[in-house]
Amino acid sequence: MSYFTDDYIDIDEKGTRLTKEQTRRGYQDQLGQMKTIQSRYVIQTLAPALGGTLVEMRMHSSGLGEKRILFAKLHGTFTDELWVRDLWVNTPQGWRIQHRQTLKDELRI
């Protein structure tokens, strides 16, 4: 979360807007269920934009996880194909993500 600006906004595929705090809580929930994860990031495009730099990136992640549902603990594997468009801005603290739009997110469990 240190790479996100204080006014960070995340927009998912459905158009739902999340603040930095809402995004942090979502990451905590997801990462708490993952036991192992391997990710590969590929930058698709990098272009100057008004106020910063637009970066389109694809990420492939896979791993093992577990989730508690009532009194049972389910174990399994997952893969996630994520494609995002980020706006990076140069702040006094260095380059930070100010805005993320998820273009595609395919999670398979």
C-alpha positions as CSV (number, residue, x, y, z in Angstrom):
1,M,0.0,0.0,0.0
2,S,3.0,2.3,0.3
3,Y,3.0,2.6,-3.5
4,F,-0.5,4.2,-3.5
5,T,-1.2,7.9,-3.0
6,D,-3.5,8.9,-0.2
7,D,-6.3,9.8,-2.7
8,Y,-5.9,6.5,-4.5
9,I,-9.1,5.2,-6.3
10,D,-9.6,1.7,-7.6
11,I,-12.3,1.0,-10.2
12,D,-13.2,-2.6,-10.8
13,E,-14.7,-4.2,-13.9
14,K,-18.2,-3.4,-12.8
15,G,-17.4,0.3,-12.2
16,T,-17.3,0.1,-8.4
17,R,-15.0,2.7,-6.8
18,L,-12.9,1.8,-3.8
19,T,-10.7,4.1,-1.7
20,K,-7.2,3.2,-0.6
21,E,-8.5,2.0,2.8
22,Q,-11.2,-0.2,1.2
23,T,-8.6,-1.6,-1.2
24,R,-6.2,-2.4,1.7
25,R,-8.9,-4.3,3.6
26,G,-9.7,-6.3,0.4
27,Y,-6.1,-7.2,0.0
28,Q,-5.8,-8.2,3.6
29,D,-8.8,-10.6,3.2
30,Q,-7.4,-12.1,0.0
31,L,-3.9,-12.5,1.2
32,G,-5.0,-14.0,4.5
33,Q,-6.5,-16.9,2.5
34,M,-3.3,-17.5,0.4
35,K,-0.7,-20.0,1.6
36,T,1.6,-19.7,-1.5
37,I,1.5,-17.4,-4.4
38,Q,3.7,-16.9,-7.5
39,S,3.1,-13.9,-9.8
40,R,4.4,-12.8,-13.1
41,Y,3.9,-9.2,-14.3
42,V,4.1,-8.0,-17.9
43,I,3.9,-4.3,-18.8
44,Q,1.9,-4.0,-22.0
45,T,2.1,-0.2,-22.6
46,L,3.7,2.7,-20.9
47,A,2.6,6.2,-22.0
48,P,2.9,9.8,-20.7
49,A,-0.4,11.2,-19.5
50,L,-1.7,14.5,-18.1
51,G,-0.2,14.5,-14.6
52,G,1.7,11.2,-14.7
53,T,2.3,8.0,-16.7
54,L,-0.3,5.4,-17.7
55,V,0.8,1.8,-17.4
56,E,-1.2,-1.1,-18.7
57,M,-0.1,-4.3,-17.0
58,R,-1.1,-8.0,-17.1
59,M,-0.5,-10.2,-14.1
60,H,-0.7,-13.9,-13.8
61,S,-0.8,-15.4,-10.3
62,S,-1.2,-19.0,-9.1
63,G,-0.9,-20.7,-5.8
64,L,-2.5,-22.6,-2.9
65,G,-5.0,-21.3,-0.5
66,E,-7.5,-22.1,2.3
67,K,-10.7,-20.6,3.4
68,R,-12.7,-21.2,6.5
69,I,-16.5,-21.6,6.0
70,L,-18.3,-22.1,9.3
71,F,-16.5,-25.1,10.9
72,A,-14.8,-26.4,7.8
73,K,-11.5,-25.4,6.2
74,L,-11.4,-25.7,2.4
75,H,-8.0,-26.1,0.7
76,G,-7.4,-25.6,-3.0
77,T,-5.5,-24.0,-5.8
78,F,-6.2,-20.8,-7.7
79,T,-5.1,-18.9,-10.7
80,D,-5.8,-15.2,-11.5
81,E,-5.4,-13.4,-14.8
82,L,-5.5,-9.6,-14.1
83,W,-5.2,-6.8,-16.6
84,V,-5.1,-3.2,-15.2
85,R,-4.5,0.3,-16.3
86,D,-2.7,2.4,-13.6
87,L,-2.0,6.1,-13.4
88,W,1.4,6.6,-11.7
89,V,2.2,10.1,-10.5
90,N,5.5,11.6,-9.3
91,T,5.1,12.7,-5.7
92,P,7.6,14.1,-3.2
93,Q,7.8,10.6,-1.8
94,G,8.6,9.2,-5.3
95,W,6.4,7.5,-7.9
96,R,3.0,6.3,-6.6
97,I,-0.2,4.8,-8.1
98,Q,-3.1,7.3,-7.9
99,H,-5.7,5.4,-9.9
100,R,-6.2,1.8,-11.0
101,Q,-8.9,0.6,-13.4
102,T,-9.3,-3.2,-13.7
103,L,-9.9,-4.1,-17.3
104,K,-10.1,-7.9,-16.8
105,D,-9.9,-10.1,-13.7
106,E,-10.4,-13.9,-14.1
107,L,-10.1,-15.7,-10.9
108,R,-10.3,-19.5,-11.0
109,I,-10.5,-21.5,-7.8
